[in-house]
Amino acid sequence: MQIAERGREDRRTFERFVARFPARFRDSHRSYGINVSLRDASGQGIKITTKEQLFVNDSVTLEIELPDCKRPMTLKGQVVWVTNDDESGMRDVGLKFHTIDLLHMSRLYQFIPPAVASL
């Protein structure tokens, strides 16, 4: 499993893993991956990249498109940090889940390619 690097102040209970999937904001008319993409995940939260302006403490509901062709996975969280890339207009956003659901996250983890999971 490829683990994202931890910063000095990182106090996560669960390790992050690289999880690159197209996503969209719930009730959005835009296609998956157009305005938001999942970048990495853990049992407590996720990192997304988006062009949308989000603010700390905003509540966000995302639908993640997974290759199992079932209904999209829905993830709900609160924005805990935002970084802006002024050149591209993209923002990295950290979301902390409202509730931890490891069984739900295992569905996401099962689609990580073996080459990435073994790094």
C-alpha positions as CSV (number, residue, x, y, z in Angstrom):
1,M,0.0,0.0,0.0
2,Q,1.4,3.4,-0.9
3,I,1.3,5.5,2.2
4,A,1.2,9.3,1.9
5,E,4.0,11.1,3.7
6,R,3.2,12.2,7.2
7,G,4.2,15.7,8.4
8,R,5.6,16.5,11.8
9,E,2.3,17.7,13.1
10,D,0.3,14.8,11.6
11,R,-1.7,13.1,14.4
12,R,-3.7,10.6,12.3
13,T,-5.0,7.5,13.9
14,F,-5.3,5.8,10.5
15,E,-2.6,5.8,7.8
16,R,-3.5,7.5,4.5
17,F,-3.4,5.6,1.3
18,V,-3.3,6.9,-2.3
19,A,-6.8,6.7,-3.7
20,R,-7.3,8.4,-7.1
21,F,-10.9,8.3,-8.1
22,P,-13.3,10.7,-9.9
23,A,-15.8,12.4,-7.7
24,R,-18.5,15.0,-7.7
25,F,-20.4,17.0,-5.2
26,R,-23.7,15.5,-4.3
27,D,-26.6,16.8,-6.4
28,S,-24.1,18.3,-8.9
29,H,-25.1,18.1,-12.6
30,R,-21.4,17.9,-13.5
31,S,-19.8,14.6,-14.5
32,Y,-17.5,12.7,-12.2
33,G,-14.0,14.1,-12.1
34,I,-14.8,17.4,-13.8
35,N,-14.6,19.7,-10.8
36,V,-13.4,17.4,-8.0
37,S,-11.1,14.3,-7.6
38,L,-10.3,12.1,-4.7
39,R,-6.5,12.1,-4.0
40,D,-6.0,10.0,-0.9
41,A,-8.0,8.6,2.0
42,S,-7.8,7.2,5.5
43,G,-10.3,5.9,8.0
44,Q,-10.8,9.4,9.3
45,G,-10.9,11.5,6.1
46,I,-9.9,12.2,2.6
47,K,-8.0,14.7,0.5
48,I,-9.6,16.1,-2.6
49,T,-8.6,18.4,-5.4
50,T,-11.2,20.8,-6.7
51,K,-11.7,24.1,-8.5
52,E,-14.6,24.9,-6.1
53,Q,-14.1,27.5,-3.4
54,L,-14.5,25.7,0.0
55,F,-13.9,27.1,3.5
56,V,-12.8,25.5,6.8
57,N,-15.8,24.1,8.6
58,D,-17.9,23.7,5.4
59,S,-19.8,20.4,5.3
60,V,-19.3,18.5,2.1
61,T,-21.1,15.5,0.6
62,L,-19.2,13.7,-2.2
63,E,-20.1,10.9,-4.5
64,I,-17.1,8.8,-5.5
65,E,-17.3,6.8,-8.8
66,L,-15.8,3.3,-8.3
67,P,-15.3,0.7,-11.0
68,D,-17.7,-1.8,-9.4
69,C,-20.6,-0.2,-11.3
70,K,-22.7,-0.1,-8.2
71,R,-24.1,3.1,-6.8
72,P,-21.4,5.7,-6.1
73,M,-19.9,5.7,-2.6
74,T,-21.1,8.7,-0.6
75,L,-18.7,10.4,1.8
76,K,-19.7,13.2,4.1
77,G,-17.2,15.3,5.9
78,Q,-16.1,18.7,7.2
79,V,-13.4,20.8,5.6
80,V,-10.4,21.0,8.0
81,W,-7.8,22.7,5.7
82,V,-7.6,24.2,2.3
83,T,-4.5,25.1,0.2
84,N,-4.7,27.1,-3.1
85,D,-2.6,26.8,-6.2
86,D,-2.9,30.3,-7.7
87,E,-1.5,29.2,-11.1
88,S,-3.9,26.4,-11.8
89,G,-6.9,27.6,-9.8
90,M,-7.0,24.2,-8.1
91,R,-7.4,23.7,-4.4
92,D,-6.3,20.7,-2.2
93,V,-8.9,20.2,0.5
94,G,-8.8,18.0,3.6
95,L,-12.1,16.6,4.8
96,K,-12.6,14.9,8.1
97,F,-15.5,12.4,8.1
98,H,-18.5,13.1,10.3
99,T,-18.4,9.4,11.4
100,I,-15.7,6.7,10.9
101,D,-16.9,3.7,8.9
102,L,-14.1,1.3,8.2
103,L,-16.3,-1.2,6.3
104,H,-17.3,1.6,4.0
105,M,-13.7,2.6,3.4
106,S,-12.8,-1.0,2.7
107,R,-14.9,-0.8,-0.5
108,L,-12.7,2.1,-1.6
109,Y,-9.5,0.3,-0.6
110,Q,-10.3,-2.8,-2.6
111,F,-10.0,-0.8,-5.9
112,I,-6.4,0.4,-5.2
113,P,-4.3,-1.3,-7.9
114,P,-1.9,-4.0,-6.5
115,A,1.1,-2.0,-7.9
116,V,0.1,1.0,-5.8
117,A,-1.0,-1.0,-2.8
118,S,2.4,-2.8,-2.6
119,L,4.5,0.4,-2.6
